[in-house]
Amino acid sequence: MEHIVIIGNGIAGVTAARHIRKLSDKKITIISAESDYFFSRTALMYVYMGHMKFEHIQPYENWFWKKNRIELKNAWVSKISPEINLVTFSSGETMSYDKLIIATGSKPNKFGWPGQDLKGVQGLYSKQDLEMLEENAPNNEVCKRAVIVGGGLIGVEMAEMLTTRKIPVTFLVREKNFWGNVLPENDAKLIGKHILEHHIDLRLGVNLKEILSDENGRVKGIIVAETEEEIACTVVGLTAGVSPNIDFLKDSGIAIGRGVLVNRNLETNFKNMYAIGDCAEQQEPTGERRPIEAVWYTSRMMGEVVAQTICGNSMHYNPGHWFNSAKFFDIEYQTYGWVFAKPRNGEAHFHWQHADAKKGITINYQEESRKFIGINTFGIRLKHEVFDRWLTEGKTVDYVIEHFQEANFDPEFFKTYENEIAQQFHQKQNITI
């Protein structure tokens, strides 16, 4: 019986296993040392915040795996030998495979800061990170202050988590506005203001120089590069992005760039080996999409696609129009299509913001053709399927504004702002014409 081995039990690997089982009777083994069972990584913050217990973020009962004949192996993979179809574990034990799926996810970026490996310095990605944060910052008596380095989505999550335990947080962001390399300036300022309202010590346009150690090898503070200011703290959260978790592949002969290089079928340079999820790097990304996308839903899609290919239904990975969502404390964020920090040549942004400064949209469109390219929305829920259809149909920005009500997620319960948005759009158009 053909043996499929999957390294990694995140959403990518588990989706692949589930769909291979739906399509076949192949032998399936999932290898992971992070946790015994699959859990929802995006829900880790709610465990720390007390909204859920860890077992609540496990979508499947423990008996699910045995019932579906998916074997689970708790181990670290130290080496892959693709010429002989062999996986070697850190214990020295080995496992053979017929087909291999690499789904090892991401690891937090470290940029060689002095002190970055001290006790009390950590990321927020794995179950072990959650357990470490619980140990490092159980309350504001043990942790008098935390410093978070890196202004992205994981940094905001960690800040929110710590504030629920009344731990003061200093947030170092190298851009002049929060997430300013991704969000247009008006959007970034809206979120930055909201972060400040939650009593976060947000420092913009600054970098970490050094993490300071006490006599026991534990963090006692940091130094800000630009000012040489020393900030006392007992926890440092490194949240300056993530990168593919592929260090163990470097001498394997498997082709790697920043991630494991794959074609449109998610195949590596070995025909019986695939890579999916955060660790996969597309050699032929579709449209504007990036070669590496560390996003939950793309990992799930890759798992479904690779299962089809492995089971004889060769399929290309085609993720469709870009979308994403997140939460900045109380403000929900959605994005559909492409909205860049600054309009590209021939493009324009329309920005609307509500008087409460907690709701807003930015629409990106082509100036000459008026073609709608993308939208950011803050504090207003909009329907994914509507924007996906409008993007596919190549609607104009004028059409989007006129039919905005169709995209409102729940107009019965949520106050709508279509008239105000349309009025301001037309006013700005008249001014710029």
Buried (B, 14 or more C-beta within 10 A) or exposed (E): EBBBBBBBBBBBBBBBBBBBBEBBEBBBBBBBBBBBBBBBBEBBBBBBBEEBEBEEBBEBEEEBBEEEEBBBBEBEBEBBEBEEBBBBBEEEEEBEBBBBBBBBBBBBBEEEBEBBEBBBBBBBBBBEBBEBBEEBBEEBEEBEBBBBBBBBBBBBBBBBBBBEBEBBBBBBBBBEBBBBEBBBBBBBBBBBEBBEEBEBBBBBEBBBBBBBBEEEEBBBBBBBBEEEEBBEBBBBBBBBBBBBBBEBBEEBEBBBEEBBBBBBBBBBBBEBBBBBBBBBBBEEBEEEBEBBBBBBEBBBBBBBBBBBBBBEEEBEBEBEBBBBBBEBBEBBBBBBBBBBBEBEEEBBBBBBBBEEBBBBBBBBBBEEEBBBBBBBBBBBBBBBEBBBBBBEEEBBBBBBBBEBEBBBBEEEEEEBBBEEBBEBBEEBBEEEE
